[in-house]
Amino acid sequence: GCPGSPMHDARPDPARPRDDFPLAGVDGYMDTLLHDLRYAVRSLRRSAGFTIVAVLTLALGSGATTAVFSVIDGVLLRPLPFAEQERLFYFLEQSAEGGRRLPSYPNFLDWERDATTTELAYARGRRESMRGTDGVENVLVAYVSPRFLSVLGARPVLGRTLLPDEEREGAGNAAVITHHFWMRHFGGDPAAVGKTLVLGDRSYTVVGVMPREAAFPLWVDIWAPVAAIAGKDRVLAERDFHADGILIGRLHRGVSLARAQGELGTIAQRLAAAYPEANHDWKSVDAQPVSSMILGDVRPRLLVLMGAVAVVLLIACANVTSLSLARAAARTREIAIRSALGAGRMRVVRQLLTESVLIAAAGGVLGAAFAWGGVALLRHTAPWAVPRLSEVTLDSRVLAFVLGISLATALVVGLVPAWRSVAPDVADSLRERAHGAGGGGMRQRMRAALVTAEIALALMLVAGAGLLIRSFWQLQRLELGFDPERMVTFDVTPPSPRYDDPRDAAALYARVADAVRPIAGVERVALANFPPGSGGIPTRVEVDGRVPYGEWGDRGASFRTISRGYFGATGIPLRQGRDFSDAEIASAGAVAIVSEAFARLYWPGESPLGHSVTVFKSAQGRADFGQPIQMTVVGVAGDVQNGSPGDPPRPEIYVPYTVNPWTHMNLIVRATGEPAALIPALKRAVLGVEPAIPIAGGGADFQVMDEQSARGLGAQRFNTSLLGMFALAALLLAAIGIYGLMAYAVTQRTREMGIRMALGAQPRDVLSLVVRQGMMLAVIGIALGVAGAFAVTRLLASMLYGVAPTDPATFASVAGLLGAVALLACWLPARRAARVDPTVALRAE
């Protein structure tokens, strides 16, 4: 060895201890460590190809793992900014059949008065027009009961929350704003506290700003006291109104959730007896953690991705371990010489582990850079796919994770090759020729086992990705029931109090539609309280004078108010009957159109045309809220997918918008060309009719429907894209692993191949031999992978649509793909073996 290297230091010296033990004292230990590091760097530099491949492979695995862990850490592990969030829940009323609904405000008041186990609070959501320097826009205000923000348990980052005196009716108008609203409207200026906001016809003073992640309910821009609207919002007096509100509660210390639910259920039973029309079957209470509403279904999706990147990391480690075994095999004679000169087993193992630690450290540093770029890319391209994603960073917790991953990788990658590299018989190892050293059967079997494991793991991951790809393809083929192409919508909110009269509001909607029709590029125009593909307001129904029972007996149907031409503008087909006439729209005629699901539910096997339906007016804030309307069915429209994919179509009933003028309406425009290009002209036309209609700067309230539909598949696309990338990485690593193994085996067996061919073997015989041996490993790996995938892919069941988690077609396709990749990886080195020149191969003999 070179002077100063461990090989030089390994010579016997009676004046110093054996190298199995460090020199006495810190200086001796550091001297030995520095020797190891210097020698490891020189050794890795000499094997530059191995070092580069190993570092890049580990960087890929550790980088992907770190990126996903950073997302899990920021989204799932970091607590929300709510004090003792484990005691914070939101509550829903529950029926005997398991249906759930939002509590009405009068029900909340009764719960709040009688509950002793839980501190309750309520928020009523309202859309308000806000005047600003750029004009008028819509904002979402949560009008909250006293102590709502204190029950929520979030502390403001600026100013304060609402005081008890400000939450009483007739008190001053104070408001607290969200962090997003603060940044958007005040640019993060601390002077925002004390500023005045004009919401509708009332002014509010900003008294505080809440933390970034404390926006709850999720849609909120501003919190204001419910006392500010108590006198004018009729919905607050409706015990049978169960929308646009949320009830939260904080359990008292020492109170279990079961006890709190039991008490609230007892109260619900008393309310069902006292108010049977509104609460007859709603006698229990469902409770969910507030965190579950904020995070949604992201937890299983992220855990699946974490499992996927763990598989990639394992495959990367197996690959590098296999490479290390091959490299260590080639160094058997070198290590035998060192052992003969006095180096102990632990000394050699430590030196080889030092090299593994350097490789893992370099891979970890490069992987952290990959992770930083990956997180930045996710935050930029898919902030809507994962809640709290905008707050994810690579902080000290994540860097500690990188360090742990690197150390674990160093042990996995280095320990087995290092231990196997210590030759048990120095004399035998020294007799081996340098070019043939290390071809031991144990090492060969170990490398084969690693490659088999790689193939099995890769198949499991590729199978999961294949299932998600098939599911995504099925979702894209899902029949929506309407045509979102070339459609743009805009929410028209009449300014209050000028248009509080329903007739004035209906006249404004008609003028806006008339102003838009002549615009060049506009093909069709219609109005609806909710555009297709969105939720809608449920209404109770009576059919032919009787109250039906069944799946929708409690909720009746989804209630939509529309103009003439709605079905043509949205592409919803009319299956039977006709559209509304102009006269029926103008005179608020008592006619209705029902969906196919409505007809199947209430008139199975017969035509609904001419039958009588009674619905109940549902426009919030109107004096006629809840008033019955008896209609005659004149048409049947096709079903529309308004719920989650896979849910059955909801029964819907359509009535002329003039029958029950909504407090806001959606203008629906079908364009002849690119719909986004129409937005500036549409904005000018709308403001030309009424300048006080709220439109955010730049026309942000206009929604292009095909983009909205695509965004609805965002979570599925996010899962599919990431898992697909990880599966591709696993596939490439597995291919590299089997190619490396076969290439190394061919190199080690060059003399054998030469002898075979010298004795008469044909090139095709050698080709077949090498391919057969490699494919045997592949077949074993594929079989193990299929068995593992059958067990693991069941975890994806909740993320799949239209495909079973053990879909045979997907499994067969993935197995065939892995087999083809393995065949190619075997064929390339086999072809080289078949071209061996026997004379050259045997010359050394």
PyMOL commands that set and color helices and strands:
alter all, ss='L'
color gray80, all
select helices_A, chain A and resi 6-9+25-46+48-77+85-87+105-114+148-152+164-167+179-186+190-192+226-228+234-237+257-274+276-279+290-295+298-330+332-340+345-381+389-391+396-421+426-431+434-436+441-476+502-516+566-570+582-586+596-602+675-689+705-712+714-748+750-758+763-799+808-834+838-842
alter helices_A, ss='H'
color red, helices_A
select strands_A, chain A and resi 88-95+100-101+118-132+135-144+158-159+174-177+196-199+202-209+222-225+245-251+282-289+487-492+522-528+537-539+541-543+557-562+574-577+591-595+612-616+628-637+652-656+665-671+702-704
alter strands_A, ss='S'
color yellow, strands_A
deselect
rebuild
show_as cartoon
